């Protein structure tokens, strides 16, 4: 067992002990941690059961048992969605909302109890370390996989992408003037990758074929809430590997001058500026990278 694995296991044991998640009465309430966490995730706005299962990494049977337990305690209601009877919508009852407020107050008290024995310098170190650990754990929880361009998750990511560039481009963005369609990203001509964080789509990128041995990257997007986790680099690396599998010798892309972060990102990833190679009305810069 490596030192890193040993340290992670020791960290997990310390955290679970200090947070009290091993108790059947988490925070002194009449329920274990899993039920209290579920109440928190349902929140004041409610959530559908599938989203809860993906967000918490629970199997459907365990989630169903937890929901039945909370229903018996009159803390939640579970009803079919008005728009889709196959989807179960979970909402907190009045008693559930009151319990959520108590859990929030007790959670704040627990956090303060962890800080109280520490000096100011130790408190700053602990908070900084927790922030760093949370960021790295979120990064390790990201999964990237191919997706159908017409799938629900792909459409969601593309809608977010087009909405963002519409807000940032001078004069907006007309989706109807896009030079690519879903068919361009369907194998074998291309592919689309989706990044998921705890089951939720947080990024995308696509590859299409321009010529016999040249590909083009399109629609690179990462959710603002998930930036800084290295998702963009992982998506780009995945698309480059997909291009190599298709025996492409080079990849091209274009970008708008207003996307200064993208310009820096592609340059740092080894893309060099080239002359215009397409008629994209929104492009100001064109790049290419030779694949080895």
Buried (B, 14 or more C-beta within 10 A) or exposed (E): EEEEEEEEEEEEEEEEEEBEBEEEEBBEBEBBBBBBBBBEEBEEEBBBBBBBBEBBEBEEEEBBEBBEBBBEBEBBBBEEEEEEEEBBBBBBBEEBBEBBEBBEEBBEEBEEEEEEEEEEEEBEEEEEEEEEEEEEEBBEEBEBEEBBBEBEBBBBBBEBBBEBBEEEBEEEBEEEEBBBEBEBBBEEEBBBBBBBBEBBBBBBBBBBBBEEEBBBBBBBBBBEEBEEBBBBEBBBBBBBEBBBEBEBBBBBBBBBEEBEEBBEBBEEBEBEEBEEBEEBEBBEBBBBBEBE
